[in-house]
């Protein structure tokens, strides 16, 4: 009886260890900068001038040009910071981009508009199967769920992110 109980416990432990967690551990070189090239749909995680990882991504539904106001479907351009993370996002993990900055706010307010906000790098919507198609977000940067798990582990709050057209 003891042997059967031992094997039952061992099977549960092995089964649980095989379950993937969305929270990965990264022990490699520090990501010192994230660079996104919107036209190429390429994200680069850099350690100084060395590319550690690169990923394809989808953008907002109006991918050309800098985000200027709430609801325009554009992804901001310029240099920002990774400033927050949301493990309970409606997407499979998300990390925040510090848009809007002071200039973004001033320009939008001068036109009588809100600059918008809540721009993230995130995975696919929870419950979705596969990619959602090209350029489907409201202005965020979307990657696969497996990719956001690694990005979430590798990129720390305070890391600069530069987004180019």
Residue pairs with C-beta under 8 A, 6 or more apart in sequence:
22 87
22 92
22 93
22 145
22 149
22 152
23 87
23 149
23 152
23 153
24 149
24 150
24 152
24 153
25 153
26 150
26 153
26 154
28 52
28 154
29 47
29 50
29 52
30 47
30 156
31 45
31 46
31 47
31 52
31 154
31 155
31 156
31 159
32 46
32 47
32 48
32 159
32 160
33 46
33 48
33 159
33 160
33 161
33 162
34 43
34 44
34 45
34 46
34 82
34 155
34 159
34 160
34 161
34 162
35 43
35 44
35 46
35 161
35 162
35 163
35 164
36 42
36 43
36 44
36 57
36 75
36 141
36 161
36 162
36 163
36 164
37 44
37 164
38 59
38 63
38 64
38 75
38 77
38 163
38 164
38 165
39 164
39 165
41 56
41 57
41 58
41 59
42 54
42 55
42 56
42 57
43 54
43 55
43 56
43 57
43 121
43 141
43 143
43 151
44 51
44 53
44 54
45 51
45 52
45 53
45 54
45 55
45 151
45 154
45 155
46 52
52 154
53 150
53 151
53 154
55 143
55 147
55 151
56 143
57 121
57 141
57 142
57 143
58 131
58 132
58 133
58 134
58 135
58 136
58 137
58 141
58 142
58 143
59 75
59 135
59 137
59 139
59 140
59 141
59 142
60 67
60 72
60 73
60 74
60 75
60 135
60 137
60 138
60 139
60 140
61 73
61 135
61 136
61 137
61 138
62 72
62 73
62 74
63 74
63 75
63 135
64 74
64 165
65 74
65 77
65 165
66 74
66 76
66 77
66 78
66 165
67 74
67 75
67 76
67 77
67 99
67 100
67 104
67 115
67 116
67 119
67 139
68 74
68 104
68 107
68 108
68 111
68 113
68 115
69 108
69 111
69 113
69 114
69 115
69 116
70 108
70 113
70 114
70 115
70 116
70 117
71 116
71 138
72 116
72 139
73 138
73 139
74 139
75 119
75 137
75 139
75 140
75 141
75 163
76 97
76 99
76 100
76 104
76 119
76 139
76 163
77 163
77 164
77 165
78 101
78 162
78 163
79 160
79 161
79 162
79 163
80 97
80 98
80 99
80 101
80 160
80 161
80 162
80 163
81 97
81 98
81 157
81 158
81 159
81 160
81 161
82 95
82 96
82 97
82 98
82 155
82 156
82 157
82 158
82 159
82 160
82 161
83 96
83 97
83 98
83 157
83 158
84 95
84 96
84 157
85 93
85 94
85 95
85 96
85 152
85 157
86 93
86 94
86 95
86 96
86 120
87 93
89 120
89 122
89 126
90 125
90 126
91 120
91 122
91 123
91 124
91 125
91 126
91 142
91 148
92 122
92 123
92 124
92 125
92 126
92 145
92 148
92 149
93 122
93 123
93 145
93 148
93 149
93 152
94 120
94 121
94 122
94 123
94 140
94 148
95 120
95 121
95 122
95 148
95 151
95 152
95 155
96 118
96 119
96 120
97 119
97 120
97 121
97 141
97 161
97 163
99 115
99 116
99 117
99 119
100 108
100 115
100 116
100 117
104 115
105 115
107 115
108 114
108 115
108 116
109 115
116 139
119 139
119 140
119 141
120 140
120 141
121 140
121 141
121 142
121 143
121 148
121 151
122 140
122 141
122 142
122 143
122 148
123 142
123 143
123 144
123 145
123 147
123 148
123 149
124 130
124 131
124 132
124 142
124 144
124 145
125 132
131 144
132 142
136 142
143 151
